[in-house]
Amino acid sequence: MRSKLFISMLSAVYSAPNVSEIEATLLEESMKKFLIGLGITIAVLVILGIVFRGPLMMMAGMAFMQPDHSFADDKTAPAPDYANPEHWAALPELEDSADVVPDGVFIDPSSTKDVDVFFIHPTTYVSPNHWNQPLTDETANKMTDDWVMRDQASVFNGCCQVYAPRYRQATLYSFQDQNGDGGKALELAYQDVRAAFNYFISERNNGRPFIIAGHSQGAFHADRLLKEAVAGKALQQRLVAAYPIGFSIDGSNGIDVCTSAEQTGCQVSWNTNTADAMVILAQPGDICVNPITWTADATAATPSANLGSISFGNGDVLEQNVTGAQCLNSQLLVEDINSDNFTLMPFGPGNYHMYDYSFFHMNIRTNARARVSAYLQAQQSTQADDELMRTLMEETGA
């Protein structure tokens, strides 16, 4: 009955009122094959949707996060005033989440006074309401404070005073439209970062050595900041190191790539994922410095060499042997994560963008102290040499 109905429908569609039995049979067999093929296709798509639900959901989410108006038509939020402490997510004199330390870690406050870190937070604004975050957006600010300052910026509190500006960050969708309105939003965000850095240098830093660090959108802005404000300038002499992590950093910003744990005046970067990750943020030729070995080669580090991982959302306890790491094809590859506390992967299975810092918390913490110590020792040695030279010149009357 259903076959005859289907044939009559085909006849109507194709204007063939006198379909013969042979033609009907052929059409019915063809349609059976078509329906079987369609069923298989749908099944495959469903399976793909289950297996690769992260990327599919991310793409769907990106479309949902696109502002429905142009950048020009957006109501731009007022610019930050960096003399106002409320426009900073972390300052040395404030009690903030960048002060958090893991259980069992001791910090001597007197050892952090000689060097500053300027930390640029990643994207925490995903709303389609604006192309750039209003500084009063409580949701984005809370995410910045409760996640980023705690899980990322805090890694530097054992070596340095932490400065982390709030800025009119570009909404997440902007990275899908860098040649259009998204690019304009990213430009506005960078101008805030540059203004914050200028204020930091002129009003807060007082000539101290400094580290520039960031993650994701923060690393995107840090890369440009290093190129435009530091490389080839007098400030470069005060750069202890740079940590623009979690973005495609190709090394063209004028700062050398670090190749050892105590090298100074250089930069490190990496993007963490498994070899079979569906979304890979690293591009061919990007910097990849292994945060366990601190080398830029393909040497593999075992989980036992990892000094401690932490995801503060699951408590303040360091976990051991969570993962090793290897730089390969510009990616930082990890496998067999030995913990259930690192499962959030909004970029899809195998992409551990969220944990670029958390996986290697103690390695980064230890490394930042090592680079600061090496820088200060070299500085003291230079000062001693200069003093000796002045003394000799005075004694000889030169």
N, C-alpha and C positions, 0 to 999 in steps of 0.2 A: 504493500500500500504506500509506504513511504517512498519506495523507488519510483512508482508511477507518478506520485505527486512531484517528486524531484525532477522527473523527465518533463512533466508538463510545465514546470517552472522554467526549465531550461528552454523549452520550446517557446514559451512566451518571451523570455529574455532575448533569444536569438531570432525571433520572428520566424520560427519553423513549425507551422501548425501540422505538417504531415510527416512527422518523424517515424521512420520505419522501425520494425522490431529490431533489426540488426543495428541500426543507428542507436536505438535506445539502449541496447545491450552494451555497445561500445562506450556510450556516454556514461552508463552506470559503472562500468569497470574503471573507466578513467577517473570518475569522481571518487570511487573507493580508494584508488591509489593516491589521489589528491588529499583526501581526508586523512588517510594513514600518514602521509608525509607531513600534513599540517599538525597532526597530533604529535608526531615525533619532534617537530620543530618547537612546538609549545613546551613539550616536556624538557627539551634541551635548554630553552630559555628559562624555565622555572629552576632547573638545576643550576644554571649559571647564576641566577638571581640569588640562590641560596649560598652557593660556594663563594661568589664574589659580591656578596651583598654590601660590603664596605664601599667599594668603588661606585657601585650603582646608586647606593644611598647617598654617597657624597655628591655625585653628579646631580641627582635629583635635588639634594639639599642646596647645591650651588644655585640652581635655577630659582629655587624658592627665596634665596637670600639676595637676589639681584634687585636693587632699588628700581622702582617703577617710574623714576624721574631722572633727568639728566643731572650731571654735576653742576652745570650752570644754574639749574632751577632749584638746587638744594639750598636749604637755609643753613649756611655755614655757621657752626658754633663759634663763639668767641675764642680768640687765641689764648693759650695759657700764659700766666704771669709767673715766671719761675722764681720770682722773689717771694711768692706765696707758697708756704710749705704744703698746702693742700694740693698743689699741682705736681707733687712728687709722690711716687709710690713707696720710695725708700729714701731716707736721709740718715746720716749718722746720729743725729740728735733725737730722732724719733724712735719710738717703739713700734716696729713694723715686722711683717712676716719675713723680711730678709735677714732678721736677727736669729731665726730658728736654727738650731743645731741638732744633729742626731743624738740619740742617747749614747752616752759614753765619750762624746767628743768634747774636749776642753779647749777654750779659747782664752788666751791672755790678751785682754783689751789693749795693753800697752804695745803689743806687737802689730797692731793693725793701723797705727796712727800715721805711718810714713808714706803709705800708698793708697790711692783711691781707685775705685772701679766705677766706670760709667756704664750702666747696664740698660739696654734697650729691650723692652718686653715684646713678646710675640703678639699675634692677633688674638684679642679676646673680645672683639666686637664683631658680631655676625649678623646684626640686624639689617633689614632692607630699608629701614626708615631714613637712613642718611648714608651718604658715601663716606663720611668721616664721623668718628665717635664724638658726640658732645662730651666734654669732660665731666659732666654731671651724671652720665649714664651709670646708674648704680650696679647694674648687672655686670657690665664690662669691668668696672673698677673692682668689684668683689672677686671676679675671676682672676684679675691681675694680682690682687693682694693674696687671696687664699691659695691660688695654684702657683702662679709664676714666681712671685717673690719668695715663696716658701720652698718650692721644688727646684728653682733654677738660680735666682739671684743669691740665695742664701749660701750657695757653694763658695762664694768669695768672701764670706764674712770672717774667715780665719786668717786672711792675709791683708784685708783692705777695708776701708770705709766705703760703704755701698751707697751710691747715688743712682736712683732709677726714676727718670721723669715719666709723668703721665703725658700723653700727647694725643692729638686728634688722629689716632690711628685710622688707616683705611679699613673699611669693612672687608670681610674675607673675600667676597665676590670680586673685589678689585683686581685680584691676581688673574682672573679670567678675562680681563679687559684692559690689559696694560697699555694698549695703544689708543684707548678711548677714555671714557669717564673714569675708569679704574686707575689709569695712569695719572690722571689729574688728582685723584684722591691720594694716591701714593706720594705724589709730589708735595701736596699740602702736609701730609704726615711727616715727610722728611724735613720740611722747613721747620716744623716744630722741634724735631729732634736736633737739628742744627742749632736752633735758638737755645735749647736746653743745654747743649754742649758748650756753646759760647758763654752762657751764664755760669756754668760749672767751672770753666777754665778761668774766667775773669773774676768771679766773686767767691768761689768756694774752694778751689783747688790749691791756691797759694803756692804754685810752683812745684808741687809734689809730683813724683812719678805717678803714672796712672795705667790702668787696664781698660780697654774698651771691649765690651762683651754684649752678646744679644742672642736671640733665638728666633728663627723663622722670619716674620716680618721685621723683627728687631735686627736680625743678622743682615737682611736686605738693606736696611738703612745704615747699619754699621759699616758695611762694605763701601758704600758711597761716602760716608763720613771719613773713613780712613783715607780714601783717595783724595778728597777735596780739602780736608782740614788738617791732616796729619802728615801724609807722605810728602817728603821733600820740604817740609816746613820745620821751623825750630822745634815745634812740639814733638816731632818724631824722636828727638833725643830723650824725651821723657816717657815714651811708650815702653812699658815693661813687656807687654804682649797683648794680642787681640784674640778674642774667642767668638768670631761670628759663626755660630753653629746652627745647623738645621735649615740651611738654604744653599742654593747653587752658587758657590763662591769659586770663581775661576782663577783667582790669584793675580788679577790685573790691576789691583788697587795700589800697587807700589810698595807693598809690605812683603818682606820675605816670608816664605813658608818655614815654620819650625820643623827641624829634623832631629831634635834631641830635647830631653826633658827640661834642661836648664838654660836653653837658648833664650835670649831676650831680644826685644825689638822685632819680633816675628809674629805670625798668626797661625792659628789652627782652626780647622773646620771639619765637619763630617755630617753625613746623613745616614741614619741607622735603619737598616731593613734586612730581611732575609733574602736569599738569592732568588726566591720565586715570588717575591712581593709583586702584586699587581700594579701598585703605584710606586714609582721610584722617583724621588725628588732630585737625586744627583744627576748631573749631566756629564757626558764624557769630557775629561780634562779638568774636572773640578778638583779642588783640594780635598784630600782625605788624609788626615793625621789620626792615627790610632790612639784613642785616649787611654789605652792601657800601656802601650809601649812608647808612645809619644814619638814615633817615627812615621815617615810618610811613605813607607815601603809596604810590601805585601806580607811582612812577618805576621804570623798568626799568634794571638795571645789566648791562652787557655783561661777558663773561668777562675781557676785558682789564683791567677795573677790580678784578678779584679779585686780592688781593695774594699769594695763595699757599695751596694746599690740601695736606693731607698725611694719609695713613693710615699710621701708624707701623708697622703690621704689614707694610708693603711697603717698609720702609726709612725713613731719616731725611731723605729728600730732598724738598724742596718742589716741587710741580708748579704750573705757571703755566697760566692760561686754562682751568681745568677746567670752570668753570660761571659763568654770570651768575645773576641772581636778580631776582624781582619779587614784591612783595606784591599779592595779588589775592584777594578774597573770604576774607580772614583767613588765607590760605595763602601760604607762601613757595614760589613756583613756580620750578622749574629745568627746563631742557631740554638735550638734546644734551650729555651728560657726556663731556668730551674726555679720558677716561682709562679704563683697564681695572682700576684699583685701588680702585674704589668700587662693587662689584657685590653686596655682601651686603645683601639686602633681605628680612628675615624677615617683614615686614608686607605683603609682596607686591610685584609689579612696580610701579615708580614711586614707592614710598614710601621716602624716603631718611632715615628717622628715625635710623639708625645714624650718619649723617654730618652731623647738625645743626651740630656743632662742626668736624669735619674739613674739610668743604668750604671753610670760611671761617676757617681757623686764623690766618693772618697778619692778616686784617682784625680779628678779635676781639682778638688779641694787641696790635695797634697801637691799637685803640680803648680797651682797658682802660688802657693807658699814658696815652692822651690824656685820659681822664676823671680818672684819678688826678692828672695834672699840673694840670688845670683846677681840681680840688678843692683841691689844696695851694696853688696860687697864690691862689685866693680866700680860703683860710684865712689865708695870710700877709698878704694885703691887709687882712683884717678885724683881724688882730692889730696891724698897723701903725696902723690907724685908731684902735683902742682905746688904743694906747700914746700916740698923738698927743693924744687926748682927755684922758688922764690927765695928761699934761705941761701942757696948757693949763689944766686945772683947778688944778693945783698952783701954776702961775705966777700965776693970778688969785685964788688963795685961795678958790676956790669949793668 
